[in-house]
Amino acid sequence: MKPVAEGYIPAPYINIGGVPQMGAHWIDPTESPFNGEAFTSVLIYGSYDGEVTFLEPMITKAFIQQEKTFQLPILQPDRFPETGKYYPTIYGVEYDAARKQYRLYVGGFLRN
């Protein structure tokens, strides 16, 4: 598997290994579950064959069921694979108490 070129994964993300047919997973070691705090949510970058292929917000069911609304920033890389495209800058959960519905989202899209 080819490594991702420098700048396409934001600092301080580190590669924690790969999953066959899926690729490498990158984590921010400063996020809560990696520094001794309880796991509530993290954002994982993914790469395959030297290319960034996905962003994966991971949020525990228990955290979502607290019926809280929250929004977190998505750390941005220094370089993007394509210019003129839109990339998300936030992710979060909104709870609508009247409808008893959750909305998980990525947003804040900015053109690079």
A tleap script that builds the chain and sets N, CA, C and O, in Angstrom:
source leaprc.protein.ff14SB
mol = sequence {
  NMET LYS PRO VAL ALA GLU GLY TYR ILE PRO
  ALA PRO TYR ILE ASN ILE GLY GLY VAL PRO
  GLN MET GLY ALA HIE TRP ILE ASP PRO THR
  GLU SER PRO PHE ASN GLY GLU ALA PHE THR
  SER VAL LEU ILE TYR GLY SER TYR ASP GLY
  GLU VAL THR PHE LEU GLU PRO MET ILE THR
  LYS ALA PHE ILE GLN GLN GLU LYS THR PHE
  GLN LEU PRO ILE LEU GLN PRO ASP ARG PHE
  PRO GLU THR GLY LYS TYR TYR PRO THR ILE
  TYR GLY VAL GLU TYR ASP ALA ALA ARG LYS
  GLN TYR ARG LEU TYR VAL GLY GLY PHE LEU
  ARG CASN
}
set mol.1.N position { 0.844 -1.175 0.000 }
set mol.1.CA position { 0.000 0.000 0.000 }
set mol.1.C position { 0.892 1.241 0.000 }
set mol.1.O position { 1.857 1.320 0.759 }
set mol.2.N position { 0.563 2.202 -0.851 }
set mol.2.CA position { 1.351 3.428 -0.944 }
set mol.2.C position { 1.041 4.357 0.230 }
set mol.2.O position { -0.102 4.422 0.685 }
set mol.3.N position { 2.058 5.080 0.725 }
set mol.3.CA position { 1.800 6.049 1.790 }
set mol.3.C position { 1.129 7.308 1.233 }
set mol.3.O position { 1.251 7.616 0.047 }
set mol.4.N position { 0.430 8.017 2.091 }
set mol.4.CA position { -0.187 9.286 1.716 }
set mol.4.C position { 0.903 10.359 1.724 }
set mol.4.O position { 1.695 10.434 2.663 }
set mol.5.N position { 0.943 11.180 0.689 }
set mol.5.CA position { 1.935 12.254 0.610 }
set mol.5.C position { 1.725 13.248 1.751 }
set mol.5.O position { 0.600 13.466 2.201 }
set mol.6.N position { 2.807 13.836 2.203 }
set mol.6.CA position { 2.765 14.786 3.306 }
set mol.6.C position { 1.815 15.947 2.998 }
set mol.6.O position { 1.791 16.477 1.887 }
set mol.7.N position { 1.037 16.324 4.013 }
set mol.7.CA position { 0.134 17.455 3.893 }
set mol.7.C position { -1.308 17.111 3.592 }
set mol.7.O position { -2.189 17.955 3.760 }
set mol.8.N position { -1.573 15.881 3.145 }
set mol.8.CA position { -2.942 15.491 2.801 }
set mol.8.C position { -3.742 14.973 3.998 }
set mol.8.O position { -4.966 14.866 3.929 }
set mol.9.N position { -3.059 14.656 5.082 }
set mol.9.CA position { -3.694 14.279 6.340 }
set mol.9.C position { -3.287 15.358 7.343 }
set mol.9.O position { -2.101 15.668 7.449 }
set mol.10.N position { -4.243 15.941 8.085 }
set mol.10.CA position { -3.869 17.034 8.985 }
set mol.10.C position { -3.020 16.565 10.168 }
set mol.10.O position { -3.183 15.455 10.675 }
set mol.11.N position { -2.114 17.441 10.589 }
set mol.11.CA position { -1.398 17.198 11.842 }
set mol.11.C position { -2.410 17.419 12.953 }
set mol.11.O position { -3.222 18.336 12.834 }
set mol.12.N position { -2.412 16.657 13.998 }
set mol.12.CA position { -1.463 15.660 14.466 }
set mol.12.C position { -1.881 14.218 14.178 }
set mol.12.O position { -1.446 13.308 14.883 }
set mol.13.N position { -2.712 13.988 13.158 }
set mol.13.CA position { -3.200 12.637 12.870 }
set mol.13.C position { -2.047 11.668 12.621 }
set mol.13.O position { -1.027 12.020 12.029 }
set mol.14.N position { -2.246 10.419 13.097 }
set mol.14.CA position { -1.256 9.358 12.896 }
set mol.14.C position { -1.951 8.128 12.321 }
set mol.14.O position { -3.135 7.901 12.569 }
set mol.15.N position { -1.218 7.352 11.564 }
set mol.15.CA position { -1.728 6.127 10.951 }
set mol.15.C position { -1.693 5.017 11.992 }
set mol.15.O position { -0.641 4.732 12.565 }
set mol.16.N position { -2.846 4.389 12.239 }
set mol.16.CA position { -2.906 3.306 13.227 }
set mol.16.C position { -3.042 1.936 12.572 }
set mol.16.O position { -3.352 0.951 13.242 }
set mol.17.N position { -2.813 1.876 11.272 }
set mol.17.CA position { -2.872 0.595 10.584 }
set mol.17.C position { -4.031 0.522 9.622 }
set mol.17.O position { -4.847 1.438 9.520 }
set mol.18.N position { -4.080 -0.592 8.919 }
set mol.18.CA position { -5.065 -0.728 7.871 }
set mol.18.C position { -6.014 -1.884 8.062 }
set mol.18.O position { -5.806 -2.761 8.900 }
set mol.19.N position { -7.057 -1.861 7.264 }
set mol.19.CA position { -8.046 -2.928 7.197 }
set mol.19.C position { -8.040 -3.406 5.750 }
set mol.19.O position { -8.186 -2.590 4.840 }
set mol.20.N position { -7.873 -4.719 5.509 }
set mol.20.CA position { -7.840 -5.207 4.126 }
set mol.20.C position { -9.064 -4.742 3.329 }
set mol.20.O position { -10.185 -4.749 3.837 }
set mol.21.N position { -8.837 -4.343 2.089 }
set mol.21.CA position { -9.866 -3.864 1.166 }
set mol.21.C position { -10.526 -2.555 1.611 }
set mol.21.O position { -11.447 -2.074 0.951 }
set mol.22.N position { -10.066 -1.979 2.720 }
set mol.22.CA position { -10.634 -0.720 3.193 }
set mol.22.C position { -9.561 0.361 3.283 }
set mol.22.O position { -9.812 1.514 2.934 }
set mol.23.N position { -8.386 0.000 3.743 }
set mol.23.CA position { -7.301 0.966 3.806 }
set mol.23.C position { -6.890 1.333 5.213 }
set mol.23.O position { -7.305 0.714 6.192 }
set mol.24.N position { -6.054 2.369 5.285 }
set mol.24.CA position { -5.487 2.818 6.554 }
set mol.24.C position { -6.455 3.741 7.286 }
set mol.24.O position { -7.233 4.472 6.673 }
set mol.25.N position { -6.384 3.687 8.604 }
set mol.25.CA position { -7.175 4.562 9.459 }
set mol.25.C position { -6.219 5.497 10.196 }
set mol.25.O position { -5.193 5.068 10.722 }
set mol.26.N position { -6.569 6.770 10.224 }
set mol.26.CA position { -5.753 7.803 10.846 }
set mol.26.C position { -6.546 8.437 11.978 }
set mol.26.O position { -7.710 8.795 11.800 }
set mol.27.N position { -5.913 8.577 13.152 }
set mol.27.CA position { -6.574 9.177 14.312 }
set mol.27.C position { -5.795 10.392 14.796 }
set mol.27.O position { -4.598 10.529 14.546 }
set mol.28.N position { -6.503 11.263 15.489 }
set mol.28.CA position { -5.882 12.387 16.186 }
set mol.28.C position { -5.623 11.910 17.614 }
set mol.28.O position { -6.573 11.764 18.383 }
set mol.29.N position { -4.367 11.664 17.991 }
set mol.29.CA position { -4.084 11.111 19.314 }
set mol.29.C position { -4.410 12.060 20.460 }
set mol.29.O position { -4.350 11.658 21.622 }
set mol.30.N position { -4.754 13.313 20.159 }
set mol.30.CA position { -5.127 14.250 21.222 }
set mol.30.C position { -6.618 14.179 21.545 }
set mol.30.O position { -7.061 14.782 22.523 }
set mol.31.N position { -7.406 13.448 20.737 }
set mol.31.CA position { -8.840 13.333 21.006 }
set mol.31.C position { -9.082 12.463 22.237 }
set mol.31.O position { -8.248 11.639 22.611 }
set mol.32.N position { -10.241 12.666 22.854 }
set mol.32.CA position { -10.558 12.091 24.160 }
set mol.32.C position { -10.275 10.601 24.344 }
set mol.32.O position { -9.632 10.250 25.334 }
set mol.33.N position { -10.707 9.706 23.467 }
set mol.33.CA position { -10.496 8.292 23.808 }
set mol.33.C position { -9.033 7.857 23.763 }
set mol.33.O position { -8.691 6.783 24.257 }
set mol.34.N position { -8.180 8.671 23.183 }
set mol.34.CA position { -6.779 8.293 23.053 }
set mol.34.C position { -5.902 8.929 24.125 }
set mol.34.O position { -4.694 8.692 24.159 }
set mol.35.N position { -6.502 9.737 25.003 }
set mol.35.CA position { -5.717 10.342 26.078 }
set mol.35.C position { -6.318 10.071 27.454 }
set mol.35.O position { -6.104 10.836 28.394 }
set mol.36.N position { -7.074 8.974 27.565 }
set mol.36.CA position { -7.575 8.537 28.856 }
set mol.36.C position { -8.993 8.950 29.197 }
set mol.36.O position { -9.536 8.490 30.202 }
set mol.37.N position { -9.610 9.802 28.395 }
set mol.37.CA position { -10.991 10.204 28.655 }
set mol.37.C position { -11.952 9.188 28.040 }
set mol.37.O position { -11.556 8.346 27.233 }
set mol.38.N position { -13.215 9.282 28.434 }
set mol.38.CA position { -14.230 8.367 27.899 }
set mol.38.C position { -14.436 8.628 26.407 }
set mol.38.O position { -14.343 9.765 25.944 }
set mol.39.N position { -14.716 7.566 25.669 }
set mol.39.CA position { -14.994 7.680 24.239 }
set mol.39.C position { -16.420 8.155 24.040 }
set mol.39.O position { -17.370 7.497 24.464 }
set mol.40.N position { -16.564 9.302 23.393 }
set mol.40.CA position { -17.881 9.810 23.008 }
set mol.40.C position { -17.941 9.984 21.496 }
set mol.40.O position { -18.889 9.541 20.848 }
set mol.41.N position { -16.912 10.641 20.934 }
set mol.41.CA position { -16.862 10.819 19.486 }
set mol.41.C position { -15.430 11.080 19.038 }
set mol.41.O position { -14.618 11.633 19.779 }
set mol.42.N position { -15.144 10.670 17.814 }
set mol.42.CA position { -13.854 10.948 17.169 }
set mol.42.C position { -14.115 11.102 15.675 }
set mol.42.O position { -15.161 10.704 15.161 }
set mol.43.N position { -13.151 11.682 15.004 }
set mol.43.CA position { -13.212 11.763 13.553 }
set mol.43.C position { -11.981 11.053 13.003 }
set mol.43.O position { -10.850 11.385 13.357 }
set mol.44.N position { -12.212 10.080 12.142 }
set mol.44.CA position { -11.137 9.291 11.550 }
set mol.44.C position { -10.983 9.675 10.086 }
set mol.44.O position { -11.968 9.803 9.359 }
set mol.45.N position { -9.747 9.855 9.668 }
set mol.45.CA position { -9.434 9.989 8.242 }
set mol.45.C position { -9.082 8.602 7.736 }
set mol.45.O position { -8.538 7.792 8.487 }
set mol.46.N position { -9.380 8.317 6.484 }
set mol.46.CA position { -9.028 7.037 5.892 }
set mol.46.C position { -8.312 7.227 4.574 }
set mol.46.O position { -8.580 8.171 3.831 }
set mol.47.N position { -7.395 6.311 4.295 }
set mol.47.CA position { -6.672 6.381 3.020 }
set mol.47.C position { -6.509 4.984 2.447 }
set mol.47.O position { -6.513 3.983 3.164 }
set mol.48.N position { -6.367 4.953 1.130 }
set mol.48.CA position { -6.142 3.686 0.437 }
set mol.48.C position { -5.240 3.965 -0.756 }
set mol.48.O position { -5.501 4.868 -1.551 }
set mol.49.N position { -4.196 3.194 -0.869 }
set mol.49.CA position { -3.277 3.290 -2.002 }
set mol.49.C position { -2.748 4.717 -2.206 }
set mol.49.O position { -2.634 5.195 -3.334 }
set mol.50.N position { -2.429 5.383 -1.089 }
set mol.50.CA position { -1.827 6.707 -1.151 }
set mol.50.C position { -2.791 7.866 -1.287 }
set mol.50.O position { -2.361 9.018 -1.357 }
set mol.51.N position { -4.098 7.588 -1.327 }
set mol.51.CA position { -5.110 8.639 -1.493 }
set mol.51.C position { -6.018 8.694 -0.267 }
set mol.51.O position { -6.371 7.656 0.293 }
set mol.52.N position { -6.395 9.901 0.149 }
set mol.52.CA position { -7.398 10.052 1.204 }
set mol.52.C position { -8.743 9.677 0.589 }
set mol.52.O position { -9.160 10.257 -0.414 }
set mol.53.N position { -9.416 8.707 1.197 }
set mol.53.CA position { -10.647 8.185 0.606 }
set mol.53.C position { -11.900 8.413 1.448 }
set mol.53.O position { -13.012 8.327 0.927 }
set mol.54.N position { -11.741 8.704 2.738 }
set mol.54.CA position { -12.941 8.943 3.540 }
set mol.54.C position { -12.633 9.712 4.817 }
set mol.54.O position { -11.505 9.735 5.308 }
set mol.55.N position { -13.685 10.340 5.332 }
set mol.55.CA position { -13.734 10.897 6.680 }
set mol.55.C position { -14.829 10.124 7.387 }
set mol.55.O position { -15.897 9.900 6.817 }
set mol.56.N position { -14.580 9.716 8.615 }
set mol.56.CA position { -15.550 8.878 9.322 }
set mol.56.C position { -15.799 9.408 10.730 }
set mol.56.O position { -15.016 9.134 11.639 }
set mol.57.N position { -16.885 10.167 10.923 }
set mol.57.CA position { -17.246 10.529 12.291 }
set mol.57.C position { -17.729 9.277 13.021 }
set mol.57.O position { -18.588 8.551 12.521 }
set mol.58.N position { -17.183 9.037 14.185 }
set mol.58.CA position { -17.611 7.906 15.009 }
set mol.58.C position { -18.147 8.486 16.315 }
set mol.58.O position { -17.433 9.182 17.037 }
set mol.59.N position { -19.414 8.190 16.606 }
set mol.59.CA position { -20.091 8.745 17.770 }
set mol.59.C position { -20.806 7.592 18.459 }
set mol.59.O position { -21.525 6.833 17.809 }
set mol.60.N position { -20.617 7.454 19.758 }
set mol.60.CA position { -21.253 6.334 20.446 }
set mol.60.C position { -22.770 6.520 20.506 }
set mol.60.O position { -23.278 7.640 20.569 }
set mol.61.N position { -23.464 5.404 20.485 }
set mol.61.CA position { -24.923 5.423 20.594 }
set mol.61.C position { -25.337 6.057 21.922 }
set mol.61.O position { -26.290 6.834 21.973 }
set mol.62.N position { -24.619 5.724 22.994 }
set mol.62.CA position { -24.945 6.280 24.311 }
set mol.62.C position { -24.823 7.801 24.317 }
set mol.62.O position { -25.646 8.488 24.923 }
set mol.63.N position { -23.811 8.324 23.652 }
set mol.63.CA position { -23.627 9.777 23.587 }
set mol.63.C position { -24.755 10.427 22.790 }
set mol.63.O position { -25.287 11.461 23.194 }
set mol.64.N position { -25.118 9.829 21.671 }
set mol.64.CA position { -26.223 10.355 20.859 }
set mol.64.C position { -27.523 10.338 21.657 }
set mol.64.O position { -28.302 11.289 21.595 }
set mol.65.N position { -27.761 9.263 22.403 }
set mol.65.CA position { -29.019 9.124 23.136 }
set mol.65.C position { -29.136 10.060 24.339 }
set mol.65.O position { -30.171 10.080 25.006 }
set mol.66.N position { -28.094 10.828 24.620 }
set mol.66.CA position { -28.203 11.855 25.667 }
set mol.66.C position { -29.054 13.033 25.192 }
set mol.66.O position { -29.344 13.952 25.958 }
set mol.67.N position { -29.448 12.993 23.923 }
set mol.67.CA position { -30.327 13.995 23.317 }
set mol.67.C position { -29.726 15.392 23.370 }
set mol.67.O position { -30.434 16.383 23.549 }
set mol.68.N position { -28.422 15.451 23.213 }
set mol.68.CA position { -27.721 16.732 23.166 }
set mol.68.C position { -27.439 17.090 21.714 }
set mol.68.O position { -27.345 16.225 20.843 }
set mol.69.N position { -27.308 18.372 21.485 }
set mol.69.CA position { -26.860 18.852 20.190 }
set mol.69.C position { -25.411 19.265 20.351 }
set mol.69.O position { -25.069 19.977 21.296 }
set mol.70.N position { -24.555 18.828 19.439 }
set mol.70.CA position { -23.157 19.239 19.506 }
set mol.70.C position { -22.591 19.361 18.106 }
set mol.70.O position { -23.108 18.792 17.144 }
set mol.71.N position { -21.515 20.121 18.026 }
set mol.71.CA position { -20.825 20.326 16.756 }
set mol.71.C position { -19.338 20.434 17.045 }
set mol.71.O position { -18.927 21.121 17.980 }
set mol.72.N position { -18.530 19.751 16.237 }
set mol.72.CA position { -17.076 19.762 16.410 }
set mol.72.C position { -16.391 20.100 15.095 }
set mol.72.O position { -16.923 19.819 14.022 }
set mol.73.N position { -15.209 20.703 15.179 }
set mol.73.CA position { -14.479 21.024 13.949 }
set mol.73.C position { -13.825 19.792 13.343 }
set mol.73.O position { -13.484 18.843 14.049 }
set mol.74.N position { -13.658 19.819 12.040 }
set mol.74.CA position { -12.881 18.809 11.324 }
set mol.74.C position { -11.542 19.459 10.995 }
set mol.74.O position { -11.482 20.433 10.244 }
set mol.75.N position { -10.475 18.914 11.561 }
set mol.75.CA position { -9.152 19.453 11.256 }
set mol.75.C position { -8.894 19.333 9.761 }
set mol.75.O position { -9.181 18.302 9.153 }
set mol.76.N position { -8.357 20.378 9.184 }
set mol.76.CA position { -8.139 20.425 7.741 }
set mol.76.C position { -6.683 20.122 7.386 }
set mol.76.O position { -5.767 20.533 8.097 }
set mol.77.N position { -6.478 19.409 6.294 }
set mol.77.CA position { -5.107 19.169 5.835 }
set mol.77.C position { -4.526 20.440 5.215 }
set mol.77.O position { -5.255 21.386 4.918 }
set mol.78.N position { -3.226 20.450 5.027 }
set mol.78.CA position { -2.568 21.573 4.347 }
set mol.78.C position { -2.791 21.528 2.842 }
set mol.78.O position { -2.779 22.559 2.170 }
set mol.79.N position { -2.996 20.318 2.320 }
set mol.79.CA position { -3.170 20.128 0.879 }
set mol.79.C position { -4.440 19.318 0.632 }
set mol.79.O position { -4.848 18.507 1.463 }
set mol.80.N position { -5.056 19.555 -0.530 }
set mol.80.CA position { -6.261 18.831 -0.916 }
set mol.80.C position { -6.021 18.141 -2.253 }
set mol.80.O position { -5.266 18.643 -3.086 }
set mol.81.N position { -6.668 16.977 -2.464 }
set mol.81.CA position { -6.422 16.232 -3.703 }
set mol.81.C position { -6.898 16.956 -4.956 }
set mol.81.O position { -6.324 16.775 -6.029 }
set mol.82.N position { -7.939 17.772 -4.832 }
set mol.82.CA position { -8.464 18.485 -5.999 }
set mol.82.C position { -8.767 19.921 -5.603 }
set mol.82.O position { -9.371 20.170 -4.560 }
set mol.83.N position { -8.347 20.860 -6.436 }
set mol.83.CA position { -8.663 22.259 -6.163 }
set mol.83.C position { -10.052 22.590 -6.690 }
set mol.83.O position { -10.547 21.964 -7.628 }
set mol.84.N position { -10.666 23.584 -6.069 }
set mol.84.CA position { -11.988 24.018 -6.492 }
set mol.84.C position { -13.119 23.150 -5.992 }
set mol.84.O position { -14.266 23.353 -6.391 }
set mol.85.N position { -12.835 22.192 -5.132 }
set mol.85.CA position { -13.868 21.311 -4.579 }
set mol.85.C position { -14.236 21.789 -3.176 }
set mol.85.O position { -13.499 22.557 -2.558 }
set mol.86.N position { -15.379 21.329 -2.684 }
set mol.86.CA position { -15.847 21.687 -1.353 }
set mol.86.C position { -15.539 20.563 -0.372 }
set mol.86.O position { -15.731 19.385 -0.673 }
set mol.87.N position { -15.057 20.948 0.805 }
set mol.87.CA position { -14.695 19.988 1.840 }
set mol.87.C position { -15.348 20.409 3.157 }
set mol.87.O position { -15.425 21.603 3.447 }
set mol.88.N position { -15.828 19.436 3.973 }
set mol.88.CA position { -16.500 19.780 5.227 }
set mol.88.C position { -15.507 20.280 6.277 }
set mol.88.O position { -14.345 19.874 6.310 }
set mol.89.N position { -16.008 21.178 7.135 }
set mol.89.CA position { -15.181 21.721 8.210 }
set mol.89.C position { -15.736 21.415 9.598 }
set mol.89.O position { -15.078 21.677 10.604 }
set mol.90.N position { -16.962 20.853 9.654 }
set mol.90.CA position { -17.584 20.518 10.938 }
set mol.90.C position { -18.361 19.209 10.816 }
set mol.90.O position { -18.728 18.783 9.721 }
set mol.91.N position { -18.602 18.585 11.967 }
set mol.91.CA position { -19.539 17.466 12.036 }
set mol.91.C position { -20.271 17.556 13.362 }
set mol.91.O position { -19.784 18.176 14.307 }
set mol.92.N position { -21.439 16.939 13.430 }
set mol.92.CA position { -22.180 17.021 14.674 }
set mol.92.C position { -23.466 16.227 14.672 }
set mol.92.O position { -23.764 15.467 13.751 }
set mol.93.N position { -24.214 16.433 15.738 }
set mol.93.CA position { -25.510 15.791 15.937 }
set mol.93.C position { -26.482 16.861 16.414 }
set mol.93.O position { -26.155 17.666 17.286 }
set mol.94.N position { -27.672 16.863 15.841 }
set mol.94.CA position { -28.764 17.708 16.314 }
set mol.94.C position { -29.890 16.795 16.761 }
set mol.94.O position { -30.205 15.812 16.091 }
set mol.95.N position { -30.495 17.121 17.892 }
set mol.95.CA position { -31.643 16.361 18.364 }
set mol.95.C position { -32.879 17.244 18.283 }
set mol.95.O position { -32.889 18.360 18.803 }
set mol.96.N position { -33.916 16.742 17.632 }
set mol.96.CA position { -35.199 17.434 17.516 }
set mol.96.C position { -36.160 16.757 18.493 }
set mol.96.O position { -36.694 15.685 18.207 }
set mol.97.N position { -36.376 17.391 19.649 }
set mol.97.CA position { -37.203 16.792 20.696 }
set mol.97.C position { -38.654 16.625 20.260 }
set mol.97.O position { -39.294 15.639 20.622 }
set mol.98.N position { -39.182 17.571 19.488 }
set mol.98.CA position { -40.577 17.487 19.046 }
set mol.98.C position { -40.804 16.257 18.171 }
set mol.98.O position { -41.831 15.588 18.285 }
set mol.99.N position { -39.866 15.971 17.321 }
set mol.99.CA position { -39.989 14.820 16.417 }
set mol.99.C position { -39.308 13.562 16.954 }
set mol.99.O position { -39.469 12.473 16.404 }
set mol.100.N position { -38.555 13.727 18.024 }
set mol.100.CA position { -37.768 12.626 18.591 }
set mol.100.C position { -36.862 12.020 17.521 }
set mol.100.O position { -36.799 10.805 17.331 }
set mol.101.N position { -36.161 12.929 16.826 }
set mol.101.CA position { -35.270 12.516 15.739 }
set mol.101.C position { -33.871 13.080 15.951 }
set mol.101.O position { -33.685 14.160 16.512 }
set mol.102.N position { -32.911 12.317 15.487 }
set mol.102.CA position { -31.517 12.739 15.499 }
set mol.102.C position { -31.085 13.023 14.067 }
set mol.102.O position { -31.516 12.352 13.129 }
set mol.103.N position { -30.230 14.027 13.914 }
set mol.103.CA position { -29.650 14.309 12.605 }
set mol.103.C position { -28.143 14.352 12.786 }
set mol.103.O position { -27.611 15.223 13.475 }
set mol.104.N position { -27.468 13.410 12.167 }
set mol.104.CA position { -26.009 13.389 12.167 }
set mol.104.C position { -25.559 14.009 10.858 }
set mol.104.O position { -26.116 13.693 9.806 }
set mol.105.N position { -24.567 14.883 10.897 }
set mol.105.CA position { -24.211 15.616 9.689 }
set mol.105.C position { -22.730 15.969 9.628 }
set mol.105.O position { -22.028 15.984 10.639 }
set mol.106.N position { -22.289 16.248 8.429 }
set mol.106.CA position { -21.047 16.976 8.173 }
set mol.106.C position { -21.486 18.238 7.444 }
set mol.106.O position { -22.456 18.215 6.687 }
set mol.107.N position { -20.780 19.330 7.668 }
set mol.107.CA position { -21.208 20.585 7.061 }
set mol.107.C position { -20.098 21.617 7.049 }
set mol.107.O position { -18.913 21.297 7.136 }
set mol.108.N position { -20.524 22.874 6.937 }
set mol.108.CA position { -19.561 23.963 6.875 }
set mol.108.C position { -18.641 23.840 5.678 }
set mol.108.O position { -17.450 24.140 5.766 }
set mol.109.N position { -19.194 23.397 4.560 }
set mol.109.CA position { -18.370 23.129 3.379 }
set mol.109.C position { -17.719 24.405 2.867 }
set mol.109.O position { -18.387 25.414 2.642 }
set mol.110.N position { -16.411 24.342 2.689 }
set mol.110.CA position { -15.639 25.444 2.132 }
set mol.110.C position { -14.904 24.972 0.894 }
set mol.110.O position { -14.437 23.835 0.814 }
set mol.111.N position { -14.817 25.860 -0.053 }
set mol.111.CA position { -14.081 25.545 -1.283 }
set mol.111.C position { -12.594 25.750 -1.027 }
set mol.111.O position { -12.184 26.777 -0.485 }
set mol.112.N position { -11.804 24.782 -1.416 }
set mol.112.CA position { -10.362 24.905 -1.167 }
set mol.112.C position { -9.678 25.711 -2.237 }
set mol.112.O position { -8.464 25.910 -2.179 }
savepdb mol mol.pdb
quit
